């Protein structure tokens, strides 16, 4: 019996040692990744990474983002109905000054108030979170006629299933179940299933990320992602219509690569049939706006001011703004 216990404890010790080595290796790898980003980033983040595995709740973290990261509304002196923009860093205007952003260009061109609700590193689900919160409707001080989401299939579909946005983040990424709903029909947030001090382990983060990319890169899952995207867009519009019955909801398909929407026309057709206005880049211009000259720099692919100067009038004219 003692021999059995000795072998058992020895095996447990070996497993613990192997896990410790893997966990340390993954942590150091993530730390090196962050160091490389700090070195190469034009913004010079200089974010340090300590070993921290108690990750912050996704919803609570996003509430902080809304409090501290949101751009201020522009054009509030205009008398027309407003436009509300949703999206990620492209909508927010990462790398741009306020007067260079899409929101400011759109406000100046249309003479309308514009509320920029874009948050860097967010996805479609973060728009739903806002539209399902009373605080949004307090912030929108001028009744909107339009809501618009700047959408990239390649960017935003993967984000629906990410565990953390980046491996070095200290918070969980906001996720919803694609097939579970509250009694009132609201989407249910997908919470980590491991105990608090286990679900933030770098080994768990790595396995979750590996699984997310495995799902994303499997072509057999295309319908899953299209259905999931449609669900969140549909639920978001439902929430908006409860407050603004005449709202017009626009999805602007932003091309990270030329004609990125090709292959996903079925999803866009479903969205149009559901009442969304879908704008595709090649319907607005013959120019390839995914070329480097429309980007902030060789290291930063976010759209530059010239991009917004070029495309904003075309969007406004297409929508009769």
C-alpha positions in Angstrom: 0.0 0.0 0.0 2.8 2.4 0.9 4.5 1.6 -2.4 1.2 2.5 -4.3 0.9 5.8 -2.4 4.6 6.6 -3.1 4.1 5.9 -6.9 0.9 8.0 -6.8 2.5 11.0 -5.1 5.5 10.7 -7.4 3.3 10.8 -10.5 1.3 13.7 -9.1 4.6 15.5 -8.4 5.8 14.9 -11.9 2.5 16.1 -13.4 2.7 19.2 -11.3 6.3 19.9 -12.3 5.4 19.5 -16.0 2.4 21.8 -15.6 4.6 24.4 -13.8 7.2 24.3 -16.7 4.5 24.7 -19.3 2.8 27.5 -17.4 6.1 29.3 -16.9 7.0 28.9 -20.6 3.7 30.2 -21.8 3.8 33.2 -19.4 7.3 34.1 -20.5 6.2 33.8 -24.1 3.3 36.2 -23.6 5.6 38.5 -21.7 8.1 38.5 -24.7 5.2 39.2 -27.1 4.1 42.2 -25.0 7.7 43.4 -24.9 7.9 43.2 -28.7 4.6 45.1 -29.1 5.9 47.8 -26.8 9.1 48.1 -28.9 7.4 48.1 -32.3 4.2 50.0 -31.5 4.0 53.6 -32.7 1.9 54.4 -29.6 4.7 53.1 -27.3 2.3 51.4 -24.9 5.0 50.4 -22.3 2.6 48.0 -20.6 4.3 45.7 -18.1 3.1 42.1 -17.4 3.2 40.6 -14.0 2.0 37.1 -13.3 -1.7 37.7 -12.7 -4.3 35.0 -13.1 -7.4 36.4 -11.4 -9.0 38.0 -14.5 -11.6 40.7 -14.3 -15.2 40.1 -15.3 -15.9 40.8 -19.0 -19.0 43.0 -18.4 -17.4 45.0 -15.6 -14.3 45.6 -17.6 -16.3 46.8 -20.6 -18.2 49.2 -18.4 -14.9 50.8 -17.5 -14.0 51.0 -21.2 -17.2 52.9 -21.8 -16.4 55.2 -18.9 -12.8 56.0 -19.8 -12.3 55.3 -23.5 -15.3 56.6 -25.4 -14.8 59.6 -27.7 -16.9 62.6 -26.9 -19.9 63.2 -29.1 -19.4 65.8 -31.9 -21.7 68.3 -33.6 -24.1 68.7 -30.8 -24.9 72.2 -31.9 -26.5 71.0 -35.1 -30.3 70.7 -35.2 -30.7 67.5 -37.2 -31.3 64.1 -35.8 -28.1 62.3 -34.8 -26.1 59.3 -36.0 -24.8 56.7 -33.6 -21.7 54.8 -34.6 -20.7 51.3 -33.2 -17.6 49.3 -33.8 -14.0 48.6 -32.8 -10.8 50.6 -33.1 -11.7 51.5 -36.7 -14.8 53.3 -35.6 -13.1 54.7 -32.5 -10.3 56.1 -34.7 -7.2 54.5 -33.2 -4.1 56.4 -34.2 -6.1 59.5 -35.1 -6.8 62.8 -33.4 -10.5 63.7 -32.8 -10.8 65.9 -35.9 -9.4 63.1 -38.1 -12.0 60.5 -37.1 -14.9 59.2 -39.1 -17.3 60.6 -36.5 -16.0 64.1 -36.9 -15.8 63.9 -40.7 -19.4 62.6 -40.8 -20.7 65.2 -38.4 -19.0 68.0 -40.4 -20.2 66.7 -43.7 -23.8 66.0 -42.8 -24.3 68.8 -40.2 -25.5 66.2 -37.7 -24.6 65.3 -34.1 -22.6 62.0 -34.1 -22.1 59.8 -31.1 -19.0 57.6 -31.5 -19.6 54.4 -29.4 -16.6 52.5 -30.9 -14.3 50.9 -28.4 -10.9 49.5 -29.4 -10.7 45.7 -29.5 -14.5 45.2 -29.2 -16.9 43.2 -31.4 -20.5 43.0 -32.4 -21.4 41.7 -29.0 -20.2 44.9 -27.4 -22.7 46.8 -29.4 -25.5 44.5 -28.1 -24.2 45.1 -24.6 -24.6 48.8 -25.0 -28.0 48.6 -26.7 -29.1 46.4 -23.8 -28.1 49.0 -21.2 -30.0 51.9 -20.0 -26.9 54.0 -19.8 -26.6 54.2 -23.6 -29.9 55.9 -23.9 -29.0 58.5 -21.3 -25.8 59.3 -23.2 -27.5 59.7 -26.5 -28.9 63.2 -25.9 -30.1 63.9 -29.4 -32.6 61.4 -30.9 -30.8 59.4 -33.6 -32.1 58.7 -37.1 -29.3 56.3 -38.0 -27.2 53.7 -36.2 -24.2 52.3 -38.0 -21.8 49.4 -37.3 -18.5 49.3 -39.1 -18.2 45.6 -39.8 -15.4 43.3 -40.9 -16.3 39.6 -41.2 -12.7 38.5 -40.6 -12.3 40.8 -37.6 -15.5 40.5 -35.8 -16.6 36.9 -36.3 -13.6 35.4 -34.5 -14.1 37.9 -31.6 -17.4 36.2 -30.8 -15.6 33.2 -29.3 -12.4 34.6 -27.9 -11.6 33.8 -24.2 -9.3 36.9 -23.8 -8.7 39.4 -26.6 -5.0 39.1 -26.2 -3.1 36.6 -24.1 -1.7 39.3 -21.8 -5.1 40.9 -21.0 -6.1 41.0 -17.4 -9.8 40.6 -18.2 -12.1 38.1 -19.9 -13.5 38.9 -23.3 -17.3 39.5 -23.5 -19.0 36.4 -25.0 -22.6 35.3 -25.4 -24.1 31.9 -25.9 -25.3 31.3 -29.5 -28.1 29.0 -28.3 -29.1 30.0 -24.8 -31.5 32.9 -23.9 -33.0 34.5 -20.8 -36.7 34.2 -20.3 -37.2 37.6 -21.9 -35.2 36.6 -25.0 -32.0 38.4 -24.0 -28.7 36.9 -24.9 -27.0 35.1 -22.0 -23.3 35.9 -21.2 -21.0 33.0 -21.5 -19.0 32.8 -18.2 -15.7 30.8 -17.6 -16.5 27.5 -16.0 -13.3 27.0 -14.0 -12.8 28.4 -10.5 -11.5 31.9 -10.1 -7.8 31.1 -9.7 -7.7 28.5 -12.4 -9.5 30.2 -15.4 -6.8 32.8 -15.7 -3.9 30.4 -16.0 -1.8 31.0 -19.1 -2.1 27.3 -19.9 -5.9 27.7 -19.9 -5.7 30.9 -22.0 -3.5 29.2 -24.5 -5.8 26.2 -24.8 -8.8 28.4 -25.1 -7.1 30.5 -27.8 -6.0 27.4 -29.7 -9.6 26.1 -29.6 -11.0 29.4 -30.8 -8.7 29.5 -33.8 -9.4 25.8 -34.5 -13.1 26.6 -34.7 -12.6 29.8 -36.7 -10.3 28.2 -39.3 -12.5 25.2 -39.9 -14.5 26.0 -43.1 -17.3 23.7 -41.9 -18.1 26.2 -39.2 -18.9 29.1 -41.6 -22.6 28.7 -41.1 -22.2 28.7 -37.3 -20.4 32.1 -37.5 -22.8 33.6 -40.0 -25.8 32.5 -37.8 -24.1 33.9 -34.7 -23.3 37.2 -36.4 -26.9 37.5 -37.6 -28.3 36.7 -34.2 -26.4 39.4 -32.5 -27.1 42.0 -35.2 -30.8 41.1 -35.0 -31.0 41.2 -31.2 -29.1 44.6 -31.3 -31.6 46.0 -33.8 -34.5 44.8 -31.6 -33.1 46.6 -28.6 -32.6 49.8 -30.7 -36.2 49.7 -32.1 -37.6 49.5 -28.6 -36.2 53.0 -27.9 -36.2 54.4 -31.4 -39.0 52.8 -33.5 -38.0 54.6 -36.7 -34.3 54.0 -36.4 -32.4 53.1 -39.6 -29.7 50.5 -38.9 -26.7 50.5 -41.3 -24.0 47.9 -41.6 -20.9 49.3 -43.4 -18.8 46.4 -44.6 -15.2 47.6 -44.1 -12.7 45.8 -46.3 -9.4 44.9 -44.5 -8.6 43.2 -47.8 -10.2 44.0 -51.1 -13.8 42.7 -51.4 -13.6 41.0 -48.0 -17.4 40.4 -48.0 -17.1 38.0 -51.0 -18.2 34.6 -49.8 -20.5 36.0 -47.1 -23.2 37.4 -49.4 -25.7 35.0 -47.8 -25.3 36.6 -44.4 -25.5 40.1 -45.9 -28.7 39.1 -47.8 -30.2 37.8 -44.5 -29.4 41.1 -42.8 -30.9 43.1 -45.6 -34.1 41.0 -45.5 -34.1 41.6 -41.7 -34.3 45.4 -42.3 -30.7 46.4 -42.2 -29.1 48.8 -44.8 -25.9 47.1 -46.0 -23.2 49.2 -47.6 -20.3 47.4 -49.4 -17.1 49.2 -50.2 -17.2 48.3 -53.9 -20.7 49.9 -54.1 -19.2 53.2 -53.0 -16.0 53.3 -55.0 -13.9 51.4 -57.6 -10.7 52.2 -55.6 -9.1 49.5 -53.5 -9.2 51.1 -50.1 -7.3 48.3 -48.4 -4.0 49.5 -50.0 -1.3 50.7 -47.6 -1.7 54.3 -48.7 -5.0 54.4 -46.9 -3.5 53.1 -43.6 -1.9 55.0 -40.8 1.5 53.4 -41.4 3.3 50.3 -42.5 3.0 49.0 -38.9 -0.5 50.2 -38.3 -3.3 49.1 -40.6 -6.0 51.3 -39.1 -7.5 53.7 -41.7 -5.9 57.1 -41.8 -7.5 60.5 -42.2 -7.2 60.4 -46.0 -9.4 57.3 -46.0 -12.1 59.0 -44.1 -11.9 62.2 -46.1 -12.4 60.0 -49.2 -15.1 57.6 -48.1 -17.2 59.8 -45.7 -18.9 61.9 -48.5 -19.7 58.7 -50.4 -21.4 57.1 -47.4 -23.3 60.2 -46.7 -24.5 60.5 -50.3 -25.5 56.9 -50.5 -27.6 57.2 -47.4 -29.0 60.7 -48.3 -27.6 62.2 -45.1 
